[in-house]
Amino acid sequence: MPEPGPPRPTRSVGPVPEPLEPLARGPLTPALERFAGGPVLAASAVAMLVLTTFSGVYGYHRDELYFRMLPPDLAYTDQPFLTPWLARTLTGLVADEVWALRIPATLTAGTAVVLIALLTRELGGGRRAQALAGWGYAGTASLLMFGHVLLPATLDLALWLAVLLAATRAALRDPRWWLLTGVLIGLTTWNRWLVVVLALAIAAGVLLHGPRDALRSPWAWGGAIASLVIAAPNLVFQATNDWPQLAMGAALGENNAGEVRVLMWPLLFLLLGPALVPTCLRGIRHLWTDPALRHARFLLLCLLALLAFTFIGGTQPHYFMTPLAAVFAAGCVRLGARIESYRQLAVPWGLNAAFCALIGLPLLPLAVLGSTPVPAISPLAADQVGWPAYTETVATAYDLAVQEHGEPVAVITANYGEAGALARYGPEHGLPAPLSGHNHLHVLGGPDAEAATVVLVGHGRLATQFETCAVAGELDNGVGVDNEEQGVPVRVCHGPLDSWDQLWPLFAHLD
């Protein structure tokens, strides 16, 4: 019987289509593809350029004004030290302007774009999937909104993604990364204690879906110890000050729960943008069904845990935004393996980025902002408007009080945003350092014992604690934006009915 000859070559009948990126199907771990440095770094650079361009269009956010005025300390009643330290450092060393204060926010957002692509790579995504994750995430509302202002949630954009990336690497490939995971969790407690919920969700996910040998790994235990050591100074502060963070959380829940439990559901669609929701659904399915990603299913549990914490606690509606981004990264793995060209997503994802930019960046002129739904959709925009005008109104009332009653005259605001505005803009109007009973500002103390006259911003219920109290003005930002300060009365009050040692506790409030 003759030996079979070599196979006959086949003729090409047309151009060979570009091969699709295969889905990883390893028994233990997905394939680790080459990093798509060019497109991902380009997406990061574009995001930072856009954020820098619009960094000073409106003005300071109320929280930024608060952070820049807080004195140096290890921790504060309402938060750890990291974000206030950055705000104070940048405004002190670079320039006391909005653009300087937001430099860390811009860098954080650019870093988050790179981290989301790296997480996609860890989950088996090729270069196309990584590029989709980077460019898609760069145009989301969460990145543009929080990357535009310096808040604790801003730093979480990168810190939490770094934690999830390290934990994913540890669970799928190299248990030594559990040590870095613990270090990152400890560092993140310097920004917000909320990361403890994320850490517990990761641990629960490992317990349910593996790798369970991590529970015996010296690297995992080393990471746990490292996180406790790094968090120890803040933990000691909490323990020696009657756990103010728990009191703060309870106060936020009491004041915000009803609104938060409604807003969190539309935010599931708005934080990334409606066009990216199908990719998130793909990510949920991919994480749950791909056996190569079984040990990464803790990412799903992180999303569920933060959704449950947001609903039950009712403190803030955006706490789940980073686990949601991680699920989007998983969806990009599947999406990158199925599309033939980026052009298939150019229109829907481009429109999504435009919509997110409209609600996340100060694109609208101030003159028309108040007549649009943007302040209602994104309170971050409303809270950047009117602070110089509000300060002028308070300065007018202060001058009136000095003329009528003489000095000293104290100025007491209802919240830290007003106090921060007066600390920033008040000196040019001759105003004294503002006082407030809001959050940590109450700890800093009240008026001098001899202060017989005060200018009260808000605080209508406390006007009865003085012999005379008359409205001297009303806060008005002049552009019709309905924020917390708009329409608040400013009173000149004289003759406190009790000593300030007795009155000052009445001004204390957490929210």
C-alpha positions, -999 to 999 in steps of 0.1 A, spaced: 0 0 0 16 33 -10 26 58 17 2 88 19 17 119 4 19 153 20 -14 172 22 -23 192 -8 -21 229 -4 -53 248 -4 -59 278 -26 -68 311 -10 -101 323 -23 -100 358 -8 -86 380 19 -81 363 52 -102 381 79 -84 393 110 -85 366 136 -106 373 167 -89 372 201 -96 338 216 -112 335 250 -88 321 276 -99 286 287 -71 274 309 -79 248 336 -65 270 364 -57 305 350 -65 325 319 -37 334 295 -17 365 303 -14 385 271 10 413 263 1 447 278 -15 471 253 8 500 264 2 523 234 -36 525 233 -40 523 271 -14 550 279 -30 571 251 -64 568 268 -49 577 302 -32 608 287 -63 620 269 -83 616 302 -57 636 321 -56 663 294 -94 667 294 -95 669 332 -67 694 333 -84 716 307 -116 718 327 -101 717 362 -108 753 371 -139 763 351 -164 765 380 -147 766 414 -139 747 445 -161 719 456 -174 723 492 -154 693 504 -122 707 488 -127 740 507 -131 720 539 -100 699 533 -77 728 526 -86 745 559 -83 715 582 -51 717 604 -26 689 602 -36 658 622 -33 620 622 -71 617 616 -103 636 618 -138 631 632 -152 623 598 -123 607 579 -86 598 579 -59 622 569 -48 615 533 -72 637 513 -70 667 536 -32 664 536 -31 664 498 -54 694 496 -34 714 522 -1 704 507 -9 713 471 -25 746 479 4 755 502 33 744 480 20 749 445 -8 776 444 -40 782 464 -61 777 433 -85 751 421 -63 738 394 -34 731 418 -55 714 444 -69 690 417 -35 678 404 -37 646 425 -72 640 412 -60 642 376 -31 619 382 -54 595 401 -78 593 372 -50 587 347 -37 559 369 -71 543 372 -74 541 334 -41 521 333 -52 499 362 -85 490 347 -66 478 316 -42 458 337 -71 442 355 -86 432 321 -53 417 312 -52 397 344 -86 383 336 -74 370 302 -80 400 280 -58 406 250 -46 439 236 -79 447 220 -98 440 253 -73 461 273 -77 490 248 -115 488 251 -113 488 289 -90 518 290 -108 540 264 -142 529 277 -134 537 313 -117 570 304 -151 582 292 -173 571 321 -192 595 344 -175 581 376 -140 588 363 -148 622 349 -169 633 379 -146 622 406 -114 627 386 -125 664 383 -125 671 420 -103 661 450 -125 639 473 -118 607 491 -138 589 464 -114 604 439 -84 586 454 -105 554 456 -106 553 418 -70 542 418 -65 528 453 -94 503 452 -86 492 416 -50 486 428 -63 464 456 -86 444 433 -58 441 407 -33 428 433 -59 404 448 -68 391 413 -31 385 405 -27 367 439 -58 345 434 -51 335 398 -14 334 394 10 342 423 1 340 460 30 364 469 7 392 457 -15 387 488 12 406 507 9 436 483 -29 433 486 -26 437 523 -2 466 521 -26 484 496 -56 478 519 -36 493 548 -26 523 528 -62 528 516 -74 530 552 -55 563 553 -81 576 528 -114 559 538 -123 531 562 -148 518 537 -121 497 522 -126 473 551 -159 462 534 -140 455 502 -114 435 521 -140 414 538 -157 408 505 -124 396 490 -119 372 519 -154 359 517 -150 353 479 -118 334 485 -136 313 511 -165 305 488 -147 301 454 -110 297 462 -82 295 462 -88 282 497 -51 275 501 -47 312 504 -62 309 539 -31 289 549 -6 310 528 21 329 548 18 356 521 -19 361 528 -13 362 565 16 385 560 -7 408 540 -33 408 567 -7 417 593 8 444 571 -27 460 566 -32 461 603 2 476 610 -2 503 584 -38 511 595 -28 510 632 -23 548 638 -57 556 624 -72 526 643 -57 539 675 -72 573 669 -106 558 664 -104 537 695 -92 565 717 -118 590 704 -149 569 709 -150 556 673 -161 588 656 -161 571 622 -190 549 634 -208 579 647 -202 597 613 -216 567 594 -247 565 616 -253 602 611 -249 600 573 -273 570 573 -299 589 594 -298 619 571 -293 603 537 -307 568 537 -340 575 521 -324 594 492 -295 570 488 -317 539 485 -334 555 456 -304 571 438 -282 540 439 -302 522 413 -300 547 385 -264 552 394 -258 516 383 -265 528 348 -251 563 351 -217 558 368 -203 541 337 -229 553 312 -259 535 297 -239 522 267 -215 503 289 -242 484 308 -243 455 284 -205 451 288 -210 449 326 -236 422 321 -211 403 299 -186 407 327 -209 392 353 -216 362 330 -179 358 321 -168 358 357 -195 333 367 -193 308 339 -156 307 328 -139 280 349 -106 298 343 -119 327 364 -134 308 392 -108 322 417 -116 357 405 -153 355 413 -147 374 445 -150 405 421 -187 397 418 -190 393 456 -173 427 460 -200 443 439 -228 426 457 -213 434 491 -209 471 483 -244 473 468 -258 457 500 -237 480 522 -249 511 502 -285 501 506 -284 490 542 -261 518 555 -277 545 533 -247 568 537 -236 576 501 -249 562 468 -216 557 449 -197 532 471 -200 504 446 -184 523 417 -150 505 417 -163 469 419 -187 479 391 -157 490 370 -140 457 378 -170 438 363 -168 461 333 -132 450 329 -143 414 329 -169 422 302 -142 438 280 -124 404 280 -154 388 263 -162 418 242 -126 421 229 -128 384 218 -159 390 197 -156 423 179 -137 425 146 -131 463 147 -131 491 171 -154 509 147 -183 487 158 -183 506 192 -172 540 180 -206 556 178 -224 541 209 -193 545 232 -185 579 218 -220 591 226 -217 575 260 -185 595 267 -202 627 255 -231 621 278 -208 613 308 -187 644 300 -218 666 301 -228 655 336 -193 650 349 -174 680 336 -181 718 338 -190 720 301 -221 742 305 -217 779 311 -226 790 346 -253 813 333 -274 783 320 -263 756 345 -292 763 369 -318 758 342 -306 724 332 -310 690 350 -273 686 354 -271 699 391 -298 674 400 -281 645 383 -246 655 395 -246 674 428 -208 677 424 -215 705 398 -239 724 421 -214 723 450 -188 741 429 -209 773 424 -212 805 443 -186 805 470 -171 840 463 -206 855 461 -216 839 494 -185 852 511 -193 888 499 -228 885 515 -213 873 548 -187 901 547 -214 927 543 -232 913 573 -200 913 593 -192 949 585 -227 958 596 -223 939 629 -190 957 636 -205 991 630 -235 983 652 -219 964 681 -181 968 677 -156 941 678 -150 912 685 -175 896 661 -174 859 655 -186 843 623 -203 809 627 -214 788 596 -238 760 594 -216 736 575 -180 730 565 -185 742 529 -194 777 541 -166 777 566 -141 766 539 -153 793 516 -149 820 543 -114 806 551 -104 808 514 -121 841 504 -127 858 537 -93 873 544 -96 896 513 -128 910 529 -113 914 563 -133 885 578 -120 866 609 -113 829 608 -147 812 605 -161 788 631 -185 759 626 -199 730 646 -200 708 616 -181 675 617 -144 680 628 -147 718 629 -166 716 661 -135 700 678 -115 730 668 -135 752 692 -160 780 693 -160 818 699 -139 835 725 -156 839 758 -160 877 753 -176 874 719 -210 892 724 -219 894 687 -219 867 660 -228 865 624 -247 833 619 -249 817 584 -280 795 586 -285 781 621 -321 795 623 -330 773 653 -301 787 673 -311 823 668 -332 820 699 -301 817 720 -294 855 717 -310 886 730 -314 900 695 -311 884 661 -318 901 628 -315 889 592 -288 909 574 -287 892 541 -294 861 521 -269 839 502 -274 840 464 -250 826 439 -264 849 412 -267 821 386 -298 803 398 -281 771 408 -301 754 436 -275 741 460 -274 737 498 -265 774 503 -289 791 480 -313 812 499 -298 806 533 -303 837 556 -274 854 573 -281 869 607 -264 893 630 -270 881 666 -260 899 698 -261 890 735 -257 852 740 -281 840 767 -255 817 781 -217 813 782 -200 799 751 -189 768 770 -226 761 773 -237 772 739 -210 757 717 -222 721 721 -255 731 706 -238 739 673 -223 704 670 -237 682 643 -224 653 621 -236 647 585 
